[in-house]
Amino acid sequence: MKRALLALLLLSGCATGGYGHLPKSDQNDVKRIEAYLNGLRGLQAAFVQRGPDAGQSEGRFSYVPGHLRLDYIVPHPMELVAGEGHLVLDDQATGAVTHLSLRHNPLGLLLKYPIRFDGDVQVTDVRHGNGSLQISVAQADNPSQGLLTIQFSDVNGQLSLLGLQGVDARQHHFGVLLSDVRQGVMIVPSVFTPPAG
């Protein structure tokens, strides 16, 4: 993550999008990730989220290309729905409903469809581990708006989403770690209808 943040700072004066600057093997991995994310028909998982205050939340994660939903169970019921440029968080314990634009939020980089990590998106880092792969992306014209790192298992050439790490323009960090991942799940579109309020 530190290496990705350094790359973000170095790119802050550069408006070049895409991943053509990467080694060929990394470019191929970026293309694999694009194909994987665009090809998902539905993914559900359990998640653990760690926020900037070191607090921990848990719940259910649902994703289709362009849309994300988090149903929080711990510490109390909340519902987050994101897609089509907006994020809505319904805190059922307090009744508060928060609306945010994804335009300057790093999560918005994952919720465009189709996903293409070129043009207005800059790939700042690609990392390989033992059975893992991760990519860090930022807005090409304004990388200081935030950085998103998307983490995958990569076993025998098969990718599976494992987690998200991000830092926004205010240097607030968030992380979501997935477990019990199920891919190819049919998710009805109404699941991604934002809460009223």
Secondary structure, DSSP 8 states (H G I E B T S, - for coil): -HHHHHHHHHTTT----BSTTS-HHHHHHHHHHHHHHHH-S-EEEEEEEE-TTS-EEEEEEEEETTEEEEEEEESS-EEEEEETTEEEEEETTTTEEEEEESTTSGGGGTSSSS--SSTTEEEEEEEEETTEEEEEEEETT-GGGEEEEEEEEEETTEEEEEEEEEEETT--EEEEEEEEEEES----GGGGS----
